[in-house]
Amino acid sequence: MNRNFHLTEDEKNFLADRFETPFMVISLNKVQENYLYLKKQLPRVKVFYAMKANSTPEVLLQLANLGSNFDVASPGEMRALNALGISGSRMVYANPVKTLSGIKLAHDLGVDKFTFDDESEIHKLASYAPGAKVLVRVRVENKDAVVNLNEKFGAAPMQALQLLQLAKDNGLIPAGICFHVGSQSLSADAYITALEMCRELFDKAEIQGMHLTALDIGGGLPVPNEKVEAVDVDSMTDILREKLDELFPDTEIWSEPGRFMCGTAVNLVTSVIGTKMRNGQPWYVLDDGLYGSFNGLMFDHWNFKMKMPADKAQEKVVPSTFVGPSCDSIDVVARDLPAPKLEIGDRIMVPNIGAYSTSAATSFNGFPPADTIVYEDNIAVSSDIAVG
């Protein structure tokens, strides 16, 4: 499976002649391909797309039409889905700690599935979402994940059943257990360890009179970036599918993929707006930066690949610095990056930038986040350019 969407040079320039940079280009066909791949590899898994990764309305509608459910973390995300006609019954409120207004809104919208990882959350849910189904989130160790999501979230495994029993005592329905191995996990090892732990907890829960019916395996499947060009998701999902069938043959399995659905489906096109020499090195100022689409350099531990203009391919490259447009010295996109000599107006394409980029971009210094353009609406249907 080719998991990368790439604009050709002609496509990049075709769009940049019609839209002001910076802009994101998303392929909805690639989003669909990623979703169908996951359903093929893990046919028993009920997908709850983690919309925090990319909440572009076209992405949400595409996934909804394919049958996806949604992982939400706030009133804002629930309202966004509701405005698109997506029912609360297709959402899981997966933020372990929720605002009271969020719980009330969820209850009003028909959201009946919640996760939690501490006792205080039980009393909030019992008061404002009585009778809801709850999954306790347990902490798992995975030092190999790029983003560790278990420092802030997850109860100790030894506390999980006590919390579920307390939830039951307060009128909630103890539905199951959830975990997240961390973002950009490059092997199946952490999943296997977590599944074996959860199997033990399911068995102990049964002995205690709690029949758990759902297991949420979170997200974490990796996509390529500048440092990780190839990831063997085929092998990871094969192992995961076999282990799920072995350990949980009769359990409803959920997952919360985010990056995997959209990370490889988006390209950024950004332009050089200024050039200078500093300390003997070329510096290039882009019209997008750390406060915009490149925020993942700070927030997401991400490494972006920057594809230079094709007409510069034969030119000598030298270590160069790329910075964003804001008046902040921290706004640095890349240092010592080998690059040809660039001029104002040259366009750079950045692939695999679909996750945690647009959704976390700011308007700092008055620079608005990059607009998103749908590839199929602007290139695939155009007769003016050959599609590469």
N, C-alpha and C positions, 0 to 999 in steps of 0.2 A: 504494500500500500504506500503510495506517495503521499506523505503527510504535510507537504509544503505547497502553499499557493504562492506563485511568483509572477509578478508582472514582467512582461518582456520590456525591453528598452523602448520599442515602438509604442507599446501600450502606456508606459509611464509618461512618455512625452505627449502622446495623444491627449491624455487626461490633463496633464499640466498645462497644455495650451488652452484648456477650456475651464479649468478650475484653479483658483488661487491656492498656492501652497501656503502652509502645510495641509495635507489631507490624508485621511486613511482610506484605503480601498479594501472592501471586504467581499469575499466570495461566498455567497450563500450556498452555492453548490459544494464548496469545501466544508462548510459547517454541516451540511446534510451528510456528506461522505463520512465525516468524523463520527456523527451520531450513529449512522447505519453500521459503521465498522464496529463500534462498541456493542451495539445490539447483536451483531453477528458473533462476536467473540465471547460475549457474556449474555447469552439469550435470556437467562433467568433474572437479570438485573433490571430493576425499575429505576429509570434515570430521573434524578432531580437535579437539573442544571443549576449550578451555582452562579446566579446571575451577576454576582459581584464582579466576576471576571470580565464581563462585557455585557452591558445592559442596553446596547443599541436595539431599538424597537424591532427592526427588521430581523435581527438575530432571535429575539424572543418569539416573534411570530413564526419564524421558520421552524424553530424547535417545537413550539406548541403544535403546529400542524403535523409534525412528524410523530407526535404522541408523547413528547417529553413532559415531565413534571418539573417543579422548580423548588430550589433551595433558596429561602429568603431569610434576611437577617434584620430587617427594619420595616417600620411602617411605610417608608418611601418606596421600598422595593415591592411591597404588597400592593400599594396604590398603583404603581406603574403597571404591574401585571393585570390588576383589576380593570384599569383603563383600556387595556388591550382585549378585554373580554375573557381573560383567563380566570377560571374559577378557583376559589380558595381551597377547594377539595384537591387541587393539583399542587398544593404547596405544602412544604414542611418548614416550620419556623425553626431554623437550625442554629440560631444564635443561642448559645447556652445561657446567656443572661439577657433578658428582654425588659424593655420598658413597660410600665403598666399600660401606657397608651397603645403600645404595640400589641400587647396581649388582648386588650379590648378590641382593637381593630381586627385582629386575626379572628377572634371569636365572631365578630359581626360579619366577616367575609366568608365564614364557613371553613376556616383553617382549623383542622382538628388534630394535627400531628406536630409535636413539639419535642425538642431535645433539651436536656438540662444536665448539669454536672455538680449541683450543690443543693443543700437542703432549703436554703432561702427561696430558691426558684419554685419549689414545690408549693409553697403557701401562696405565692402569687398566681400560679396557674390554677390552683384549686379554687381560688376566689373569683378569678376573671375568665377562666375557660374550663368550667366544671365538666368532668366526664371526658376530657381530652385524652388522646393516646400520647404516651410519653416514652421516649427512649433515653436511657442514661448514657452519657458520653464518657468513655473510659480513656485514660491516658495510655499511650503506647510509646515505646522508645524507638527512635530511628535517627541515628546520628548521620546517616547518609542523605537525608532529605535536604534539599537546598533551603527550604523554608520550614523551620520547626514550628509546628502548630500545637505542640503539646506542652509548651512552657506555660501558656496562658489558659489552655482548655483541658478538660478531662479530669474525671475523678479517679482516684486510685482504684485499681481493680477490686481490692478487698472491700471497698465501700460501695461498690455498684449495686449489689443486691439489697443492701440495707436501704439505699436511696429509693430503689424501685418499690420495696415494701412500704416505705413511708409514703410514697406517692399513691400507692394502692389504698393505704389507710385513710388518705385524704380525698378519696373519691375519684382519683385519676386512674386511667387504664395503663398498667405497665406493659407496653407493647414489645419492647426489645432493648437492644444495645446498639450503640454506634461508636465509631472511632474514625480517626483520620491519621494516616501514616506520615503526613507532611507533604508539602508541595514539591513537585519535581523529584519524586522518588525514582531512582534509576534501577531498582531491582525489586523482585517480588518478596524478598526475604522478610521485610517488615510486615507485609500483608499476612504472610503465613504465620508468623509469630502471633499477630493480633487475632487471627482466626482461631488458632488453637486455644488462646486464652479465652476468647468469647465462647467457644464450645464448652469449656469447663464451667463458665458462668451460666450458660443456658441449662446445663445439666443440674447444677446446684439450685437454680431457680425452680426447676421442675420438682425437685425434692421438697422445696419449701412451699409448694402449692401455687407457684406462678408459672403459667404456661406462656412463654415468650414466643411471639410469632414473626418478629421482624428483626433483621440485622442490616444496619447501614454501614457500608464499608468506606464511606467518604469519597474523597477524590485522591489526587496525587499522581495520576499517570503522567509521564513526562512528554515533553515535546522538544524538538531540537532548538538550540540557541548557538551563540557564537562559540561557546566552549564545548558544547555537546552536539556534534553534528549528526550522530546516528544513535537512535535509541531503539532497543528491541522490544517494542510494545507487543508484538506478536507472541513472543516467548512469555512475557509477563502475564498477559491475559490468558494464555493457554494454561499456565500454572495456576493462576487464580481461579479459572473456571473449574479445573479438576479438583482443587481443594474445596471450593464451595460445594460441589456435588458430593464430595466425600464427607464433609463435616456437617453440612446444613442442607440435606436433600429435601427437607420438607418445610424449610423456612423461607419467608418472603425476603428477598434480598434487594436492598436499595443502594444507590450510589449517588455521589454529589460531584460529578466532574465539572470543572470550570475551564481551566487552562486547556485541557485536551480538546474541548469542543471548538474553541475559537482562536487559540493561540497561533495556529498555523494558517488561519484563514484570512489574515489581514496584512497588508503592506502599507507602510508610511512613505509618502513622497514629501521630501523637504528640500528647500533651496538654500544655496549660499547667498547671504545678503551682505556680507562684508568680509574683507580679507586684510590681514596684517601680519607683520613679522614681530615676534616677541622672543627675546633671548636667542636669536638665530633660528627659530623654528616657525614655520608657517602656522598661522591661526586662521580658522575659518568660522565665521559667525553664521549660524543657521537660523531659519525662521521658526524652528521648534527646538525645545530644550528640556532641561531637567524638570521644570515646573509644568511642562506639557506632556507630550507623548513619551518622552524618555524618563518619566518619573520612576519607572521600574528599576533604574540604576540605583536608586536610593531605597525605595519601598519594597522591591520585589527581588533583590539580589540577582538581577537579570543582566545578561550581557548581549548587546545588540550587534548584529552584523550590518555594516554599512556598505552598500553596493555603489561604487562610484560610476559616473557616466561611462557608457561603453566606448565613446570616442576618445577616452583618456586611457584606454586599456594598455596601450603600448608605451605610454610615457613613464619616465622614471618616477619611482615613489620615494618619499622621504618621510620620516616621522613628523606627524602633524597633530595639532590640537583642534578639536571641534567644540564649540561652545554654543549655548542657546542665546536667545535675543534679549533676555531680561537684564536689568541693571543689578545683578547679584553675582559676585565672584564665584559662588558655589555652583553656578549654572554651567557646568562643564559636562559635555557628552562623552568625549573620548580624549585621552592623552597619548601621545607617541604612536598614533595610528598611522601605519604606512599608507600614504595617499599621493596621488599625482597632484600637479599644480592645478588648482581650481580657480575659477573666476566667478564673479557675481552673476547669479542666474543659473549656475550649474545645479542640476537636480540629483539628489541622492535618494536611493530607495532602501528601505529597511524592512526585511521580511520578518515573519514570526513575531509580530508585535500586537497580536489581537487580544492578549489577556493582560488585565491590570495595567492598561495604558490609557485608553480613553476614559475608563471608569474612574481613574484616580487623577486625571489631569486637572489642573487648576487654571484660574484666570489671573494669576499673579502678574502684577505690573500692567494689567489691562490687555494682556495677550490671550485671546480666547483659545480654548482647546481646538484641535484640528477637527474639521468636519469629516463625516464618514460618507463615502460614496460607495454604492453597491455596484460591484463589477458587472454583474449580469445585466444590469439596467443601462450601463454606459459603454461597455466594451463588447460583451458577448452578442449583443443585438445590433452592433454597429456594422455598416457596410463600408465604412471609411477606412478600416484598418484590418489587417490580417491578424487573427488571434493566434498567439504563439502558444 
